[in-house]
């Protein structure tokens, strides 16, 4: 399997020419990189005007591998070929590296770029991509891969240190400025040209001329380069807003973010949200991508992004729900306190139903995400999760009411699937004797990593050393726990039985969160497409669609027929009728129909991959019957050429499946309502989620590897 690496962009707050002067000091060998033994120049060429210098080197590397493995391989050193292309005019350095040793067994590719910062021409950006493909290595493929990635990660971390070390050397030598390259001046103009001041002339390192640094005086400022694509991340931004990540963790984040941008055009989740799913799967890119796609589909289907703005808490919850946000813990995490023992969970479920309780918990999690972002800005450090304090004083067998426990388990399942790594710590205080029974019921449904964050205190044990004050400042401990801070949220109490709803009323609303949606679900089987009939009474009406491919690959088509398919699918929706064949896929297009005679294709077939979100519209030319069809895509789904990325997690799920799932929404706009308000009448891929506005775009920066840094 190909291992890929993508670095964040590293920014050096120094001009490009000065960075180049520091860069060339690492050749022919660099004491700061012990594994970089030596290098020699193989070839060197300069353009006629001197603006471009191409240098090819052969580099010797001593890999930190077990001696047994070296003896089996029959080598002590590895050799790499490095090609540097320095463009003085555009102020860029492109570095291409590939392995010479074991090239028939192992393929190493690396590409690095130094360039001018798009927003500040006196700063320099560095970014890097690399891939490792071990085809065979004497039966030690797994070990060789681990050694290579470990070596690579350690060398990346040294990149910035080495450049900064050589920058300090230059400064100690009095070299703080190097003029930009300028085109050669004609002889007649040279005589009239003034010499640069002595102080600037001193700043020109003579030994750097070979790698393309000119000793001419400064040219006029260049135009700012175009901004970097918004799928790049800045290394400083990662540390400031996301925390300290290893180089490989940074790479996973950037690659997953790029995949989302390539697959879901438009808005994407914030980096903090993407990072949570990676952490939940120990930075396994494939597994994280799978659960993230499922969660984004869920968010879109149930409009969770708008929950905080659209959902109003019922008065019963405002009066009897004993929980709320309360300052923050010692780490700056938002603190949520729940007095579960004082809350009549049975009464709330009987009076409101499971639906309202689930929405209440989702709103708490959404508010928690928002507060984490606010605290990150306030405290100036990454805060990605929140702390929950649960007071169990008063917990009794009433809380073990079976329907209530069932509702709790479902809520836990939803939260675990869609809000991973949002809980930083859970403090359970004053746990009574009945608590082990409740814990036995719910703990199997809680992720193991989440369970490790639970701290349970029985009785008043929380008041001593190692207790509550280790995690929460004394001045914000609420009064009911012996603190001085007033708790102004509901005290709880029993919900009056007169407010209980009947079993029939509750059952009628059961699972409404999953069905009360503008989106509908459909299954597409091999040989049995899913077809939707749209009846158009007036030409120039607009059929619009928005669908997500939840599983498998499908082909989307739109057909037109002047006569109604058999059996007819008419209803009483007025001028425009939309009907569905139902759970069983009924063939609307008769098998005896001939394409071009009985019906016609009005839109070019669109192949849609698993995980994609597709939006589009069609302006009808004729009245009649239009059929929207999703058909199983039978081409090899695991072909490398058909996937958005080589390591697409979804490919493995498609190999043995003959069923696809689609979540769709359709609407017809009358010609009198249209008036050219749509920005596009062609199918397009769009964003899954409104979880954020535009993800923070960042300036550019990052590290490098042993050969190319």
Secondary structure, 3 states (H helix, E strand, C coil): CCEEEECCEEEECCCHHHHHHHHHHHCCCCCCCCCEEEEEEEEEEECCCCCEEEEEEEEEECCCCCHHHHHHHCCCCEEEEEEEEEECCCCEEEEEEEECCCCCCEEEEEEEEEEECCCCCCCEEEEEEEEEEECCCCCCHHHHHHHHHHHHHHHHHHHHHHHHHHHHHHHHCCCCCCCCCCCCCCHHHHHHCCCCCHHHHHCCCHHHHHHCCCCCCCCCCCCCCCCCCCCCCEHHHHHHHHCCCCHHHHHHHHHHHHHHHHHCCCCCCCHHHHHHHHHHCCCCHHHHHHHHHHHHHHHHHCCHHHHHHHCCCCHHHHHHCCEEEEEECCCCCEEEEECHHHECHHHHHHHHCHHHHHHHHHHHHHHHHHHHHHHHHHHCCCCCCEEEEEECCCCCHHHHCHHHHHHHHHHHHHHHHHCCCCEEEEEEEEECCCHHHHHHHHHHHCCHHHHCCEEEEECCHHHCCCCHHHCCCHHHCEHHHCCCECCCCCCCECCCHHHCCCHHHHHHHCCHHHHCCCCEEEEEECCECEEEEEEECCCCCEEEEEEEEEECCEEEEEEEECCCCCCCCCCCCCCEEEEECCCCCCCCCCCCCCECCCEEEEEEEEEECCCCEEEEEEECCCCEEEEEEEEECCCCCCCHHHCCCCCCCCHHHHCCCCEEEEEEEEEEECHHHHCCCCCCCCCEECCCCCCCCCCCCCCCCCCCCCCCC
